[in-house]
């Protein structure tokens, strides 16, 4: 590969972005008004008909405030941390004394639960004192620590309150004493990556190099070639005691511990673990200008994006191990496609985008965001998908064990409740995904309306973005500045768009030759009230899969802009697989507010197999089947399962 | 339903049928010369690179002839019994002193192992003495007993030697003392049905009504509405001890113990258990002229045949529980489709055929026999499929856990070795499936060449059948008799055939009005050298599935006669799903002896998606894909996987 130094861009910080968007403000408000309060109820076991969390109770027990036993998953603490992180992002956008008081009380409990030496994990404090660090492979101690660090940073950034930051600094310092190259330390790493990316955030906020070094240590030591493998040696030390499953220890691919990270070229194993690790790798590559590490990240990125990514931005093909399977294996109906995995993929993409402005990274962020992440939550913010299938037959979910992981309706809370708080922290921090800034270039990555404040050459100015994206073609930027400022505005041209127009102050801007890696670069000395108009055409695209995706042979998925469409039984009747979309008939876009305000749905034609000729015979000679032409309605995938139980299908057979 | 008395037909006994058939003699000889000897090696742990069986060693330990511990599955004994049954059938066709001597030695061991009270089961004798009948749900005691009874009857019929019959009579008498309505007896039944059908065979050979009554007891008591359920009460008595899995006890549908048999309308649960039970039910219905029971059998039959049967004659949709799932759920790639289940289905069909001459029963026998059963064994008789998928992508079997039960190549022996001996006993007794006789009517159910001896009105005569079925259209019957004999010859017209001709002594026989339930009836006073010629046209049929089979939407399977064809990678390259058969181009039949002698293969045309335009993109706008027209080769499904590892596919997309 060509050697060059990485020139890291920075996300425009969340505090500098105020979103006011027709599409997204609803969801951000939903997170603020419903999801985060609901999650607080859940953490306190006050959601009826849902699995109890006990996370706060565990913390109170650890803090010595209540009696009782630990309850829940070994990683139950992480739900509190993710909640705290979402709270931080919300407060960063808008202060809220009541919410802040609740969070401060949680932080007080965390302080009280924290041990003398800095350790903090309710499972090991309450349930297995003395057994710390004995089962890194399975028991998520560093994973929980990582989430706590992320939560602390978000809350500190929002409120400036040092207390929670001090807690995680003490904890991180303690972890640094326990792990590392020093012979007296543990030469190991967590079975679920997360600490790696968290320590890099802690490094960024504290500028303390030891956190960067510790993150690097955890990444470097992972999967090194030694016998016995770290997981096996710690297993032996604890006399073979298994927490979850023997295969979690045995299958090193599951947690990407099968070989050193620089040798890893294929995305394998548990999808969330994988993308959390890749996020850390990419961040470290950027921070340390490590080209070799970046090259590894690119290989892993390509392994996902060119061979293992669902059209909805989901990853994870199989239920077993919630894992990748193999290249081009993308079943719609048995997909795992965990919400958290798409969120982790967004983290990874964002870190890649900081290294290199390439449209593919923002494309994937958008694909995951508008489809899987949004689809992971009901419109009312009260129920959630863990698994996001691309095709559902409810009877199969109930009666064929191959589909047992697929729920045809969203669930209130989960006994493994990782996804809802992950949605909350992502959407509440959405502002930071809009722009990256590299020296004098502003990259507009996502088209979401809002007011953003930039500082270039020590000149502060505002970019106001306005659009009805993803429904309408026009996106407008207005410059508000007290003084002229020179910068490059790099506008992302999504890869689904092949017809764009740009006007600057109503004059057509010649795009030719100004596109690089999918961004149109506009270099200019900008004046107050300068206006940029970007027209991204939004054709309806019947998309095909790579010919090696056997499950989608002979099928199309309908996409418009970043939105993937699906068929639902409530609109189209049962047996969606009997439909063949008539592509030549085209599709009509209709605004429909019947169940989601201003949703753009589509109508088209399809050939449907008529059943009248078939009675009791299971097989018969081809030739006698009658078809009829029917009108079909397609809705955005993210909107599915908001109208009761029924079939859903994205990939559909077609006739030209 | 209309009440009428069941008029049971009888299978023409195996001893009266001598098969000499171009197609089948090979397999019968293979069973005799390779499979049964090979199985004997396997039972004695002498097959290299295969799981040890230890079945004979267990028996020797139980007989006090060797020291050691029980090894293997709790139902390991049944392999010996099934081997003995196959030996019996082989000896019935042709005496063989060496084989008989080996069998006699095994019988001596069985006699020595049999306990004072008649009990005989090596697991409980050797491994858990004192625990008999404590876990009927999971531990297969009565199942093993049933197989031993079947083996004994076959061997007794062949040799006339009473010893093995006495063993199982003593055992059955003992079982009769243990189980039944009497308050002091156990009111329970085996988790795996088999004893039911075996006791009915024992009743037929001994004419001892108590065996019929005991079989009826086991069927009637199954799934009766009581709390706690029998499985739960025995579980409680053994303090919750589980042998295999808790779900086997909890899931009453798994072993069809969820409701009384007369209430069961849908085929559910473990497919082999189901069809063994239905076989017993149908036999009992016939023997006792029980119309209500027969009506239940018909419902269950229809549940399978109209809604849950693969085109290959396989049953069992899901790996979990090796079970049925739900109506019209027939995945090709994750099918369970166990060889034993198809064999059990043949047993069931045969019992139904004895009750009612309806072509559908023989059709299913033929479908299962020529496709799944034959496909379950390699051409050399040395390796076997347990699972018989209709579509295989070897990489998926290796890397996606949903396919872990699917082996893309046949295995030498199994740690659960039920299928190979089941194939052996079925094929070695194939002769008894050719004809049924009801009073003065001879039903020709299968077209397999051979010489069969009948006795009607006390007149003995011979029907000689000759054909090159399933490859050629002409089937000829020759009457050899010393005196004229009046009987109905009922010739089955397979449901795939819609063009038949019959000639008697070269004169065309008018078929019209003489067809009933798929049989052409020819009533006549037959003379020596009378000749019947039946011409069954063998068109190549692109078959479609019922529109509710979502997995086969837009696909055809090619069938000719009873033979289902498939595509293999070795002939057609990788990515078989990229092919669309061009139906209008037709297919050419070619005789091919390249790997199986006189195999009829097919050549046709297909449209294949070209991959040249795709490089790294996983999804792109439809429209730019190029296709090419290729020649495809189809081979009989039963012949697949005889030429190394590769893809295989039956259901294929098509263009008209």
Interface residues (C-beta under 8 A of the other chain):
Chain A: X302 X305 X306 X307 X309 X311 X317 X318 X319 X320 X321 X325 X326 X329 X331 X334 X393 X395 X396 X399 X400 X401 X402 X404 X496 X541 X542 X543 X544 X545 X546 X547 X548 X549 X550 X553 X554 X556 X557 X575 X577 X578 X580 X583 X609 X610 X611 X614 X616 X617 X618 X619 X620 X621 X622 X623 X625 X653 X654
Chain B: X302 X305 X306 X307 X309 X311 X317 X318 X319 X320 X321 X325 X326 X329 X331 X334 X393 X395 X396 X399 X400 X401 X402 X404 X541 X542 X543 X544 X545 X546 X547 X548 X549 X550 X553 X554 X556 X557 X575 X577 X578 X580 X583 X609 X610 X611 X614 X616 X617 X618 X619 X620 X621 X622 X623 X625 X653 X654
